[in-house]
Amino acid sequence: FIWMIFLSISWDKTWTFTYVAGFDSYLQFTRYKSAIRKILCNASIWGQSSTLLKDPYVLQFLCYSHWILPSVLTYSGWVSGITVIAVEGLLLISAAEIVKNSKLPDGRDVILDIVWIGLFIRVVGGFLLSFGIPVPVNLPFASAGSVMADSIYIGILVMAFLENKYKEYFKRKKEKNRIDEMEFRENFF
C-alpha cells in the first residue's frame, strides 16, 4: 500500500509498467517472458531438463537471477516446484493460524496482521513473478535484502506462537491444579 502511494506521488512520465516491475526496457521484459515460457514448457517431471540445460538463453537468464521457482523447475523438475509451492502455501496457512490465535486488544494483533499481509503479498507476488507476470515482488528469502525482512517476519510469528503455547500450557496447568484441589477436598473431607 505504501509502495503504491509512493509511486503515485513520485510518478515520472518516462516510467512504464515494465520499469516499475524491475525491468530496464521492454526488450528485457520480453526476454524474461520468453525464458519463463521455455522453462514452464520444457521442465521435466523429475530431475534436470536436458533441453533447458542446452539452451543458452535460459542458462543466461538463470545465471544471476534470484527467481527461485524457475531455477527449481529447470534443475529439479515439476515435483520439486510443486513442493516449493506447497511449502509456501503451508507457511501462509500456519502464519494465518498463528495470527488468528493471537487476537489480543493490546495492539500486537495489528502487527501480526501486517506481518501476515506482508508474507501473503510476498508469496503471491513471488509466484506471479515466477510464472511470467511482472510484479516487483520476490518470494520470501529469495534475495539478500529480503532475507532480513523475512527473518523479522518469521521471528515475530514464532514469538507469537511461543507466547500462545506458553499461555495454553499455564492455562491447562492451572485448570489441572484446580481439579486436583477439588478432588483432594472431596476425598479428604
Sequence and secondary structure as in RCSB ss.txt:
>XXXX:A:sequence
FIWMIFLSISWDKTWTFTYVAGFDSYLQFTRYKSAIRKILCNASIWGQSSTLLKDPYVLQFLCYSHWILPSVLTY
SGWVSGITVIAVEGLLLISAAEIVKNSKLPDGRDVILDIVWIGLFIRVVGGFLLSFGIPVPVNLPFASAGSVMAD
SIYIGILVMAFLENKYKEYFKRKKEKNRIDEMEFRENFF
>XXXX:A:secstr
 HHHHHHHHS  TT  HHHHTT SSHHHHHHHHHHHHHHHHH  SSS  HHHHH HHHHHHHHT   HHHHHHHH
H HHHHHHHHHHHHHHHHHHHHHHHHT  TTTHHHHHHHHHHHHHHHHHHHHHHHTT   S   TT SHHHHHHH
HHHHHHHHHHHHHHHHHHHHHHHHHHHHHHHHHHHHHH 
